[in-house]
Amino acid sequence: MARYCVKRILSAIPLLLVVSFLVFMYIHMLPGDPVRLQLGMQATQDQVDLLREEMGLNDPLLVQYVDYMKGIFTGDLGESTRNGASVIDTIAPRFGPTIMLTICSIVWAVLIGTVIGIVSAVNRGKLTDYFGMVVAICGISAPSFWLGLMLMQLFSVQLGLLPTSGLGSWQSYILPSLTMGAGVMAILARFTRSSMLENLQEDYVRTARAKGLGEYFVIMRHAFRNSLIQVVTVTGLQIGGLLSGSVMVETVFSINGLGRLLVDSINSRDYKVVQALLLFFAVEYIVVNLIVDLLYGVLDPKIRYS
């Protein structure tokens, strides 16, 4: 397994280089001058030219990219043009809210999504099945910004039960995590149901029932256990999507996380911060996929790594 991990990590290096290059070029092709945004419209041309020279923006793009990559390998991601602080110091305080929000979202989405999928598969064609799939379709179809506003209107404005913004207490995580996790829950419910229906028709399930095993034992120990690989795969992909897709939810609920920082940095053309965030999201996808691949061996002992 260690050899497999090393191979996966080494194979990810060229991908990260390509991603970093594309992100760098894309950011620098966006309209708008970060120097002018930083100094304001009242700044003279001499002041603008001087700051551009200090920031290295007068160099060719390839030269700037090489300098940027040198900074990554030395641990120096540069300074934010918005506040003058280092990129690491700018991003570090935003990790906590986004990570905690993602964890809360994925936990409830996995629990409820798998339960709906299992119950729907066991009761195929019944009212319970139809109700579960309606909930799944609604979760996939509802835009996150609309769902967040509706939840806020109901539980905060009308009922006064939950806060509308920020992450001050555990109650403040409920609405944004429900908003973020709704789509994941719906996708997991549909995938779990599909996988369970397939496994419930297999010979080993009929054999287990013929041996007189209890229905709960047959469903959970045999059918659901063999569906876990599909569930883990979908969950891993959705974790990556939640981290990088938290922009809308953090904006609606005024959460100072990575998603909101990314939007603010793009608006202010803070190149260094945007590049660091997008590169982090790319690394996060690779790490999550590696963890999912390693879990396959735990769930299915027949899988061997080479």
Disulfide bonds with the S-S distance in Angstrom:
none
